[in-house]
Amino acid sequence: MKQKLGNQASTNLHLYIYVLAFLILWEWLRPIPIITNTGHIQVFVFFALFSCILIYFKTPIYAMLPSMFIGSILGLNYIFNSQKLLDFQGFMETVQRFFTEAIYNIHLIVSWNLASLTDFFRTFLLFLLLSLICYLLYFWIFHTKKIFFFLLSTVIYITVLDTFTEVDASNAIIRIVVIGFFIMTLLHMLKIQEEVKEIGQKRIIPISITWMYTLIIMIVVALFIGIAAPKQEPRWADPVPTFRSLVLGENGIGDGTRRVGYGDNDEILGGGFVQDYSTVFFAETTYAGYWRGESKDEYTGRGWIAETSEVQSETVFEQGEIDYWLFGQFSETVEHYVRITLAEDQSFDHLFYPGQLTGVNVDSLRVHVNGQLSDASDVDFFTDITSGKVSAKTNNVNDEVSLTSYSLSFEPAKFPIDALQNSEASDIDVDERYLQLPDTLPERVYDLAEEIVADHDNLFDKVVAVEQYFSENDFEYETTNVPIPEEGQDYVDQFLFETQYGYCDNFSTAMAVLLRTLDIPTRWVKGFTQGEVVDYIGESTQRYEVLNSNAHSWVEVYFPGVGWVPFEPTQGFNNNVDFYEESEEASSNIEEEEFPEEEELDEQDQEIPSPEEDDLLEDEDENDTTTINNDRLFANPFTMKNILISMFVLLFVVYFYRKQNILQNKYFMMKYRISGKDEKYSDAYERLLWILANEGLPRQSGETLREYAKRVDRFIDCKAMTDLTNTYEKIYYGGKVAEGDWEKLHKEWERVVKTITS
């Protein structure tokens, strides 16, 4: 009992250190999405927190292991299946998938084929690793009371990532140092308490407020000096580029390997790339599709180039004059709006838009010229009528223009299948540039194209046949070990007949070239995929985050009477184009409608919301935000806000768990104080025995009540327990408590309880 009472302050210290150690573990997880292809990092944070709680409360092993397994299955289900936290059907499907993949991957491990482990099983192993680390933290804190190795490893891990990857650890290193100071100091306090206990002192020295304030002030002062003090510039040049060039090759990331992203030069395609998960822009819209940047029309055998033909953009300044049509309007489409905000470290002088661009709100433009915020009137917008690229420029060609944010309207890509199937190749009348092919293109590429479409007689079915050829013939999506064609070797020929694996550039270029061999006009388009939803704004508006890893390329095919139609040949991608069936009446209406030729573009008035209308829309959205967020709580629970709230609630629960005995004892004292003599004395005495046992001083087997009472009195240094026991025995053997004795007995009862819990 003495040991339990004496260790109360020590146990609280353990809890504080354990919470701080979890925050250090969190720092290990933060950079993972940047350096690996790992998403949903919040799931792993929640699982680590769940594991720490199970371990801290010393959950029996027969309950802990199943709980952790269920937690990992919930996480796997959220990541790979339904992306819902509570989905019983998806949970059971994930359990079945787990056992299937476990058997398969165990065979791979036994054969030491670790590189072939599936993503599903790798994710489970990460959950397992996190649970083991949580136990190690518990062991280091509660048993060895040494955690310096973990802190040192964290500092090395973060600094290495900051040096050799895209991770910016400027703030992380500060957090680690501050938390590390607290952990080391609190562990030192634990050792002092252990030494005091060893010399025989009954009470452990608690942490005083003055001591804690002193610790905080010292850490803040040391941190301030470290940040504010002048720092000498490095004496030697940065060794990192040299190290990279020596180890990884001249370009720093290996021969033929680049970093994924949107670039300007597409003359030489091929070679692998490494992922880059940095943000390019955020888009707030009610409809998201592929974000079109521009198209290119001349295939060189190694890549794509294009000639520009720019005109001043009427779409931007006249707000309704469409100076670049992609396709016609075949049904009553709803015009959508999007607000795009570029990340601080991104610089683009042209627009990204989904579907058919119909207008740009000039008043919403934020433009930087040479790094300085400028007025929208300082720039002119130009549309390249061959590629659809809408760029901002100044009168000075040397100025660097960057669009920070803008709002635009667009119509989604929707096409009637009947109109596409009724398009005749003989009616095609477009610029010859969209049929251009290099003279060096091998003849077997022409032969393959004819073979693919041999069983199809209309233009649309031929295009779809080429689009589906790659998936039907086991072409693989690969981003790393992708070779660059040798000198004189055709890029498409190598992909179709030799490697048969690659990424979007390989698939899209191959489809475009195959269709051109059939005299079907195509062009190569690049931009970004739609990105990932990160927030919900109002009832129908979503906020998308588009990363460098979303950079993508696809194909546009020209259909007479329809326009340029996007197609997606890359394995595993879907461009969200709406191909729909329509009635015969609607089809006849389409036949009556004439689509303008590229040289004769129709003008169509479009209205763009003014800034005042934008504000009204925002106000309406804000009124619905609370309801929508509540409805989507379980659809997307792993947000930073939910994690922080959960941590606060869990700490609150832990606090009351630690104080449950004190709260229970106060409740019973209040109960007997109020009920008084109406309460049975035998019940009060038996409750006292329960409290003593709960506080670590139980009655031993074979011990009489009088012997037990004397042992308790020796511990609390009074005779209260003996008096209460004598009275209980009198009642037990037929006596009753005198009415005047109850007040005295109640005070003795409270005295024992207060002393034992103090």
N, C-alpha and C positions, 0 to 999 in steps of 0.2 A: 504494500500500500504506500509506504514512504517513497518507494521508487516511482510509483505511478504519479503521485502528487508532485514529486520533485521534477518529473520529466515534462510537466505540462508546458512550461515556457520553452523548453528545448524542442518539444514537438512543434510548437508554433513556428519556431525558427526554421525547422526543417521544411515546413510548408512554404514559408516565404522563399526559401532558397529553391525549392522545387519549382515554384511558379516562375521564378527568374530564369532557372535553367531551361524551362520550356520555351521561354522567349528567345533564348540563345538557339535552341533547336529550330525555332521558326526561321531564324536567320539562315539556317542551312537550306531551308525549303524555298525561300524567296527567289533565288537566282535560277532555280531549275527550269522554269518556262523559257528563260532567255538562252540557256546553254544547251537545252535538249528539246526534243519534240514532245514535250509533256504539257498537257493542259489540265484544267480543273484543279489547280494546285490547292484551292480551298478545301477540297475533299481530303487531301492528305493532312492538312493542318487540323481539320476536325478529327480525323482518325487518331492522330498523335495525341491530341488533347483527351480524347476518349480513352486511349490506352493509359495515359498518365493517371487519369482518375481511377481506373480500375486497379492499377498497381498501388497507388497511394492508399486506397482504402483496404488494401490487403485482401482483395476478393479471393475466395478459395480457387485453387487452380482448376477445379472441375467446373466452375462458373466463369472464370476469367477467359480460358481458352475458347470456349464456345462463343462468348460475347465478342471477343476480338475477331473470331472467324465471321460471325454475322456482320460485324461492322465492316470488315473488308469486303464481304459480298455486297453489302449495300453500296459501298463506294464503287465497286466494279460495275454494278448495275447502273449506277448514276452515270458513270463515264462512258460505258460501252453499249448501254441498252436504251433506257427510256429517258435518262436525265431527269428523273423524278426521284425524290428521296423515299417516298412511301409508295411503292408499286409492287403489290404482292405477286402478280403474274410475272412481271419482269424479274422479280427477285428469284422466283422458282426457276425461270429460264436461265438465269445467271448461275444458279447452283448447279444445274445440269451441265452447263457449259464449262464450269470450273472443273468438275471431275473429268470431263472429256479432255480438256486441255491439259490438266495435270498429268494424266497418263501419257499423253503425247510428249509433253515437255520433259517429263522425267526420263523418258527414253533418250531424248536429245542430250540431257545432262550426263547420263550414264555413258553415252558415246562421245562426250566432250564436244558436242556441236553447239556451243553456247551462242554463237552468232545467229542461230536459227530460232531461238526462243521467241514465242509469239508475244506481241505487245500485251495481250491480256494477262499472260503468266508473268511477264516482267513487272506489270503493275501490281500483281499480287505479291511478288517478292519485295517490292518497295514497301507495301503495307507491312509485311513481315519484318523488314529491316527497321521500320519506324517503331514497331512494338518492342523490338530488342533494344533499340537505343533508349526508349523510355525506361525500360527496366535498368539499363546501365546507369542512367541518370539517378534513378532511385537508389541503386547500390552505392554509387559514389557519394551521394549526399548522406544517406542514412547509416551507412556502415563504415566506409573508409574515411568519409569527411574530407575527401580530396577530389577536386574537380579542375585543377590547374591544367591537366593534360587536355581536357575537353575544350577549355577556353583557348589554349594555345593552338589547338587544331582548328578551331573556328577562325581565329585571326589569320592563320596561314591559308586556310581554304578561301576566305573572302579576298585576301590580298592577291592570291594567284589568279582568281577569277577576274578581279579588277584589272590585272596586268595583261592577261592573255585573251580575254573575251570581251564581249560588249557590255558586260555587267558594270554598272557604276556603283561602287561600294563606298562612296564618300560619306553618305549618311549611315550606312550599315556599320562601318567601323566605329563611328561615334557611339551608336547604340550598344555595340558589343563591349566597348571599353567601359561605358557607364555601368551597364548591367554586371560586367565582370568584376568591377570594383565592389559593388554591393555584395555579390556572391562571396568573394574572397573575404570581405570584412565580416559578413555574417557567419561564415564557416569558422573564422578565428574566434568569434564570440562563442560559438558552440564548444570549441576546444577549451576556452576559459571555463565555461560552465562544467565541463567534464572534470577539469582539474579541481574545481571547487568541490564537486561531489566526492572526489576521491579522498579529500582530506577530512571528510565526515560532516560537512555542513549540511544541515537539513534542507534549507531552501536554496533553490537555484537563483542566481542573480538575474533579475529580469532586465530587459533592454529599456533603459530610461529614455525619455523624450529628448533630454539634453544630448545624450550620446547619439541618438539618431539624427538630430539637427546638425550636430558637429560633422557627422559622416556626410550628410548631404552637402553641407557648405564646402567641405574639403574637396569633394568630387566636382562640384560646380566650378570652384576656383581653379582646380587643376585643368579641367576641360576648357575653361575660358582662356587660360594662359596658353594652352596648347594650340587653340584656334587663332587667337589674336596675336601671338608672338610673331615677329618677323622671321621669315624662313629664307635661308640661303638657296640660291638657284643651284641645281645639280652641276657638279664640276665636269661630268662627262656627258656625252650625248646619250639619249635614251637607248639602252641596249636591246630593248624589245624588238624593234624592226630588224636589227642585225641577227638576233637570235632566231626570229621567225624565218628569215631568209636562209639561214644556215640549216635549220632543222626541217622546215616545211617547203622550201623552194624559194625561187626568186620573188614570186608574188605574195609570199607570206602565208598562203593557205594551200600550198601544194600545186603541182603542175596540173593545168587544165581545170582547176577548181575555182569557182567564184562564189560570191555571196549573193543570195537571192534578193531580188528587188527590182524596181522599175528603172530601167536605164534608157539611154537614147540611142546607143550604138548596137545595132542588130546585124551587122555585116557578117560576123562570124559566129555561128551558133554551135552548140555542142560543149561537151565537158560538164563535169558535175558541179554542184554548188553546195555550200553549207547554208543552213537555215538562219534566218534573221527575224526574230520575233519582236522587233521594235515597231512602235506604232507609226503609221503614216498619216492617217486622219480618222476623225470620228464623223459619222453621218447620222442625222436624225431624220427619219422618214417613215412613211406608212407602207412603203413598198421598196424592197431591195432586190437588185439583180447584179449582174456583172457591171463593174464600173469601167466604162469605155474611156480609153485615153486617146488612141489614134490607131490608124491602120496603115499598112505598108503593102505595096503592090508589085515590086520587082524582085523576083527570086533570082539569086546569083549562082546557085549551086552550093553556096556555103552559108547564106543567110538572106536577110531582107534589107532593101534600101527603098527610098521613095523620093520623088521630086515634089516640092511644095508648090501649091498654087493658092495663095492667100488672097482673100478679099476682106474688107472691113466688115466686122460682124454686125449684122442688123439684128440678130437674135438677142444680143446683149443690150444694145442701145435703143432700139426701137420697141423692144418688148412686144413682140408679136410677129416680126418678120423672120420666118424660118429660112435661113440661108444654107442649110445642109439637111436634106431629107435622107433618112435611112430606109424608111418603109412607109407605106400608105396606112390610112385608117380604115379598118374594115368593119368595125362594130363600135357601139357606143362605149368608148373607153373612158375611164375616169382619170383625169389629170392628177398627178401626184407631185408632191413637193419634197425637197430635201435640203437640209442645211448642213454643209460640210465645213468642218474645222480642222485645219492641218495641225499636226504635232509641231512643237516648237523647233525641233531640229530638222524638219522637212522643208524643202524648197521646190515648189513646182510653179511654173509660169502658165500652166494651162489647166483647163477644167477636166474633172472626171464626172461622168454622168451615166446613168443606166437608161436603156431604151432610147427613145427619140427625144432629144433635147428640144424643148419648146420655148424656153425663155429663161432669162437670168435677171434677178432683182439687183439693179445697179446700186440701190441704197444699202444693200446688205453686204457689199464688197468691203473687205479689208485687205489692203495691198501694201506690201513693203517694197520699196525701191532702194537697192544698195543697203539693205539692213535697216532702213528708216521707214516708219509708218507714213504712208502718203495718202492723199485724197484719191478717190476712185477716178476723178476727172483727169488725173495726171497720166493715166494710161489709156491706150486704145486697145480694143480687142479685134483680133483677126481670126477668121475661120479658114482653115485649109480645106478647100472643097473637094480635094482628092482623098483626104484621110479623116476628115471630121474633127481634127484637132483644133480647139478654140484656145488661143493663146493671148496673153496680155503683154503689151510692149509699150515702150516710151519712144519719144522722138530720137533718143540717143541709143544706138544699137549696142553700146557697151554697158548700158545699165543692166543690173541684175534685178529682175522682177520676180517677186514671190507672192502668190495669193495665199493669204492667211485664212480667210473664211469667205464663204459665199453661199447664197441660196439660189436654187434654180427649180424650174418645173420640167416635167418630162411625162411621156406616155409609155407605159410598159410595152414590151415586145409581145404582140398577140397576132397570130396568123391562122386563118382558116385553112384546114388541110385540103378542102376541095379546091380552093384557089391555087394552092401550091401544086396539086396534082394535075390541074388543068393548064399549068404553064407549059408552053411549048419551047423547046430549045431553039426552034427555027425563028422564034420571035425575038430572040436576044439581040439587043442593039446597044452595046456599051462600048466603052473605050477598049481598044485592043490591049491596053496595059494590064487588064485583069485576066488576060489569057496568055501573057508572056511566059516563056520558059527558056532556059538556057539551051544552047545547041549541044552542050555536053551531057545533057540528061540521058542516062542509059536507056536503051530501047526496052529493057525488061520492065521498067516502070510503066511505060505505055501498055505493055502486054498485060501487066497485073491489073491495071485499071479496067481494061476491057473485060478481063475475066471476072472481076468483082461485079460488074453491072450487066453481065450477059443475060441474066434472067429478068431484067427490069426494062420497061418500055417508056416510063414517063420520067420527067426531070427530077421530081421530088423523090421518087423511090430510088433513083440512082444515087442521089446525094446521101440518103439515109443508109443505103447499102455500103457506101464508102465509109460513112461515119461509124457504122457498127462492125466494120471489117476487123478493126483492131481488137475489140473485145471478144469477137468470135474466134480469133486465131491466137489467143493467149499472149498478146503483147503485154508487157509488164511496165508498171510505173516505177521509175527509179531516178533518184536525184544525185547520187554520189558517184558511183563508178561508171560514169557515162563518157565514152571516148569521144575525142575530137577527130573528125575525118582527116585522113592524111592528105597531103598535097595532091590535087587532081582527083580526089574522091568526092563524089556527090553526097551531100548531107542526107537527103531523103533516101537515096539508094542504099546507103550504109544502114539506115534505120530499118528499112523494109526487108532487106534480104540478109543482113549479117547480125546486127545486135538484137533487134526486135525488143528493145527496152529503152526507156528514156523518160523525159518529163514533158510538160505541155508544149514546149517549142518543137520537140520531135513529132508529136502526134498532130498538132495543128498544121505544121509545115507540110507534113506528109499528105494530109487530107487535101490541103489547098493544091498541091502539085498534082496529085492523082486526078482531081476534078478538072484541072486545067488541061490535062492530056486528053480529056473527053470534050474539050471546048465548052466547058461550063465555067463562067466567070467567078472567080473567087478572090479574096484578099485576106491577108493575115492581120489579125487585130490583137492588140495587147492592152492590158489594164490591170484590174484587180478583181478577184472574186468578191462576193458580197460581204465577207467578214463574219464576225460573230457578235450576236446580241449581248450587250453588257448592261443594258438598263431598259426600263419601260417608262415611257413618258406619256401620260394620259391614257386614253382607252385603246388607241390603235397605233400610236407612234412608238417606234423602237429606236434605240441608240445602238448603232453598230460601230465596232472597232475594227478597222482595216489595218493589217500588219504588212510588213515587207514580205512575209511568207505567203501573203495572199496574191502576190504578183502572178499574173497568168496571161496566157495567150490562147486564142481560139480562132475560128474561121467564120467569115461571112460569105454567103453564096447569093448571087443575084438571080431573082426570079422575075421574068417579065410580068408587068401588071401588079407586082407585089412589092418588090424592092430588095434591099439587102437583108437576108435572114441569117441570124447567128446559129452556128452548130458547134457542138462540143464533142470532139473525138477522144479527148484525154480520158484514160481509165480512171474511174472513181470520182469524176466531176459531173455536175449538172448545172447548166446555165439558166435554169428557171424560165426558159422561153415557153409561152403558152401556145401550143398547137391544139386547135379545137375543131370539133365537127359543127357544122351549121345546117340549117334546114334548106330545102330547095329554094324557098322564097328568098332567104337571105343570100343564097348563092347567086340567084339571078340578079339581086341588087348589086352584088360585087362585080358581076360581069358588066353592068352598066357603068360602074365607077371606073374612071381612068386614072391610073397612077402616072404622075408626071415623070418624064424622062429626066435624066441627070442634068441635061443642059437647060431644061425648062422647068424650073421649080415653082410650084404654086406657093402663094403667100397665104398665111393663115394667122388670124389674130389670136393671141394668147394673153391671158391676164396673169400677172405675177403679183402675189400678195405684197402690199406695201408694208413698211415697218410697223405702222399702226395696226394693220390686220394681223401681222405676225404676233404682236403683243397680245391681241385679243385671243388668238388661237392658243398662245401659251397660257393665258389665264384660264381658259376652258380646260386645258390639259391638266393644269395644277389642281383644279377642283376634283378631278377624278383620280389623282395620283394615289391617294391613300387607299381607295377601294381596290384599284388595280394591283398595287403592291401587296395588299393583303391576300388577294386572290392568287398571286404568283409566289407566295412565300415558300410553298413546298416545291414549286416548279424550278426555282433558282435559289435555294437556301444558302448557298456557300458564297455569300457576299461578305465584304469586310465588315459592314455594319452588323450583320447577323453573327459573325464570329466574335466581335467585341462584346455584343450583348450577351451571347452565350457564355463567354468567359466571365463576365460580371455576375451573371446568374449562378454559375457554377461556384465561383468564389464565395458568393453569398450562401449557397447551400453548404459548402465546406465549413464556413464559419459557424453556422448553426449546428452542423454535425459535431464540430469540436466542442460546442457549448451545450450540447443536448442534456448532459447530466445536470449541469447547473440550472438550466431552464426547467427541467422536470422537477428538481428538488424545490425550486421556488414555487412551482405550481402546487405541489403537495403541501408546502408550508402555508400557502395562502388558503388552500382548501380547508385544512384542519383549523386554521385560525378563524375562518368564517363560520364553519359548521359547528365548532366548539363542542359542547358536551353532547350534542345530538349525534356525533360520530362515535362509532363503536371503538373503544380503546384497543381491542384486539386487532381491529383492522389497521389502526394507526401504528401499532407495534410491528405487525407483520410487514407493513409498508417500510418501516425503518430498517428491518432486516434486509429487505430488497434493495434499499438505497445503499446500505453498507456493502452488500455484495457487489453492487454495480460500481462502487467506488474503489473496488479492489481489496476489500476487507471482508471476505465471506466467512460464514461459519463453517468450521472444519467438520469432516465426517467423524461421528462419535463424540463430538464436543457438546457438553451440556450448555444450556442457556446461560447459567451463572458463570461457567468458565469462559464462555464467549464474551459475556458482558465485562468481565474483569480484563480480558485482553483488549477490548475496545477502550475501556477506561484508561488503561495504561498508555494507549496511543494518543488519546485526546487529553490526557492529564486531568481527569475529573472523575466523579462517581455518578454521573448522570445516567449512564447506560445500566449500571447496577440497580439504581432506583427504579428505572422503567421496567427492568426485568422482574424485580420483586413484585411490583404491582401487577404485571402481566400474569405471573404465576398465581397470585391470589385470585385474580379474575378467572383464570383457567380452571382452578380447583373449586369454583363455585362462588367466589366473592364478587363484590361490586365496587366500583370506584365511587367514593363519596363525592357528593356534588361540589364540595369546596376544594377537593383535591385536583379537579380537572385543570384549573388554570396553572397550578404548579407543574403538573405532569406535561402539559403542553409546552411550557417554557423549557423543560428539560429535553423534551423531544426535539424542539427547534435548536437547542444548544448543540445536541449531538450532530444534527444535520449540518448546521453552519460550520462547526469545527471540522468535520470530515471533508467538507467541500471547499474549505478556504485555501 
